[in-house]
Amino acid sequence: MCGIAVVFSKSKFNPIEEGQLRHMLCAMEHRGPDNKGIFIDKTVGLAMNRLAITGVETGDQPIWNENETVVLVCNGEIYNHQELRDQLQKEGHSFSTDSDVEVIVHLYEQYGIKCLELLNGIFAFALWDQEKQCLLVARDAMGVKPLYYVDTGTHIFFASETHPLIRHIQQDVHFDVQGYSDYHTFRFTPGNRTTLHGLKKLRPAQFLILKENKINRGFYWGPQSDNFHSIHHRMDPTRNQVETVRNLLIDAVRNQFAPEVKSGILLSGGLDSSAILAIHHQFCQERPNTFTVSFERPGIPMERDQYSEIDHAARVAEAFHSNHIAEVYSAREALEALPSIIGSLSEPIADPTIIPLWFVSRLASQEGCKVVFSGEGLDELFNGYKVYKQTYWLRALQWMPRFARQLAHTLSQRLQLPARGLLKRTLSPPWEWYQGIGSVFTSEELKQMLQKEIWELIQNENPQHHVEKLMQPVRNESVLKQMTYFDVFAWLPENTFMKSDNVTMAHSLELRVPFVDLRLAEYALQMKDNLKLRWGTGKWIVKKAMKGLLPDWVLKRRKAGFPVPLTAWVFHEWKDFILTTLLDPNASTRGLYKKEEIVKLYEASDQNRGRVARLIWTLLTFELWCQAKKADNEMPFYKERAGKPSPSGLG
């Protein structure tokens, strides 16, 4: 795992400067403290900071093929590398390192662009073909590893994070209209945009081929590709599906063991992380390391499970005899760490789970780990979240005639009944209302919050077009399957994995997420709804598959996972800090939001505080992220216009 930096010149008259690459590497030194490598040709430069995991002694990059006509830098891990290595050696290829990513250069020699379809792993790489004078860049199928880029007109700069790229944006740095609107709708930016104009990212399973001033784009897997569901695992209706899921879960974890370095499991005590520990315990002789963090009881009374899973995690750790380390943090400690936590993000992502993830990553790093395992992805692929359960009610209400639903919705609106939102959803397709797991502002709420001139700039943007596009392949399928597609192909890569990559790499840790193994993901995406969500229970088939490996008290426990007492902090311990930060005349986001509307959020009723806390957290995250970029001298967000502060354009 590492950080890669790439510069491509569109003309031989604009050669690559080594200083550019070195500056980019310096901005990402935390991603790979073990070694550096640089290659420069006339029109391309490849560089990387290495965190040595596989082939520790011989795996430095850039990596070449046999006759040094193909060179590669790669951030990631190829989990089927041994299988591919054996195959390639039979075909006459010779290897010079023990690195897993060396298979990529030989696969490219053998199969060209088709090599991407053979890889099972997490990666973002750049490969230079000297004979064809072309550059291939690609991102892994599930989007676990990020890759950003900026096109200056003469050059294209790529990097694993945005920090090295912002300085290469030619025009005044300003917000992207669509990206800004998307962030406030989903709490992240789906698609290839970011919140900054001119700064883009590769999408999951996307590749670019660059030659002179031409760029060809495509997808090798996923809803956009022609061969979706044809690469790794087709559904076999004759096999026992519980047994198949069990085998896929076990193989996914076993294939990602990291025997050459110290590793640990991020343990919450819930099903997903406990499953990793159970499989590790069953098939690995070494005693696993587990890490848990939790928080002190907040000032506002709440259930213990809402701020601490430490007892559940300890019980699981004891059951599987792991070397377990747990730490408890206060609201003040979390607040003091916030600038560093948010500053580690390449783009603003308003996911509060970043807080415990940052603390547990720091804890694992301090204990000497280089690799940590997380259970992310299982809830999205197998419908474990509470939001999916509303499909039961939607399906039941669809039996009512449409005119009856319209009448019921009108009445519920007038009487402000709790069911009014659900009734409204039955009257339109999912892509018009679904905002994913982490939805925040509605259009009406955003109009109320934003200054008039900002709202006028973004009101014609339609964030839901991302939802419609991703649901397109399943628009005639069930509502549950449509929701799943958006969460798997947008929420997971652009919220969960982007956040997790940034935070773990800030502590020089490689994060492995075995439950988004391609074979398991493809199998899950083809599965019938009632095998995932049954009798109100999400991940039904996963629980069946793990029976015997996990104790019943883990399988029967309600969903868990590093809880954050965000509502209590926002309305109690952090209230003064938040208001001071957002209402400060020198705030980075001044001129965007109405001050009176920010204050009004704190008037929320007790039953609405949970949702309102997420809205406030979205505003705070954006402000702290902007502050961090300004502190790094990466972007001057605002300029004075006729003595009045205003955004320097939402371009």
C-alpha angles and dihedrals in degrees: 000000000000148000120275130202124192134181121192121188118209091208136036086229090069103058124192119262118216090215090065091057094044091051090051091050092050090057090056102038091126090065093064121012095163102074147340131222134184134186123182129186125172096277104016138053125190124190139165145183108218131218100190113225110137121032089011096182101038107025102091116140152267089061124201138202121240099279095033096244095120123050130182144192115190136181107203149035131282106213097190092048096119092054091047092045092054091049094048093048089055087054091055104265120138124209126216100188140039090232118128092220094059088083088071096067092048093044088052090051090051103038109012115210089352087074088085091067091060098054122099109185147070116285153136113196145167120211124189119206105201096190094052092033091225135129124221118197123179144170126216120267098253094040097240094143120050131223123185130187144188124203110208095179094253099043140023116217122200128188142161090241136029096237095085093044107051093076089059095060102112103207127054107297110253141154123278110238096219094040092050091050092046093051092056091047102045102014088241136050115256123200124029097312130095130195089267122077112242095017113106140168137214113253122232112289091006123137134189126203113201124193121164104312096338127098124191117194131196149143125242096191140012137054091317095056129083095226099052112152091015103091113065117001132011120193113259107202092194094064128082102262096204090054091047092052090048092053092046092051092049094046092048092057096039093050091056100051110131104213097168097062140032113273139180142195122237098228124197098163092245127118099269102052091035089056091057090050093047093051092045090050091049099049108024123070095205117090107250125235117230130190131197134175130189139167137248119259107279125232093255112071115251142149114285092237088063093066107017137041093166095114094050092046092050091052092052092046091052092049091057098035096238127166094254128195122181132179133189122212133195129230088252093054090050091049093049090052095048097094090053093043096050091037090061090065120100089209132007112280115173098208111134092203085078087081099063090036090057093050095045091047090052090049093051092046092051088054091057101258121150097181130042129185125219133185094225118144101035094095093053096044095044101030101248099153124098092237091070092061091071087075088077090062093041091053092048094048091050088072088069116089112261094244089055091052091048091051092046091049092051091051093046090051092053092047094039091232120179092240095060094097093051092048091051091054092057089062097060139038118269096253090064095057111016114102098172131247095310103044116159128165121031117215091257093050093048092050088053094047101045127078110257095250092051093048090051089056096052105028093095093053115102113207091184092070087082089055093049093048094051093045092050096098091053102031090120092048129084123301089246093056091048092051089048092054094055093047094046097044101035114015096044100048101033100037112020102031096036091052093044094048093051095047098044093043090050083068094042092252129140112222117211121195106189096178092071091059105146095240092052093043094052092048092050094048091055094047125109117255096242091061090060105033113031130158090351092306119122123211088024096160092045090056090049091048093050095048108122093023095063128041116255091243089063094046092049096046118108117250115295138173132150097314120210121208089219097150093053093046094047094049098035126012097027100033098103092045093049096048092045091049098046097040096044110123087225095051114136090233096048112140093032104080134039109247093214091055092053090053091046091059088070090062091070118135119249093257092052098044095093093060095038090053088060090052092051091046089054091055093044094049091052092049095047091046091052090048091052092052091048091049088054089051088239100128139011099212100185140039132183118259116190089333092304121113112232138155113279089243132301091236 
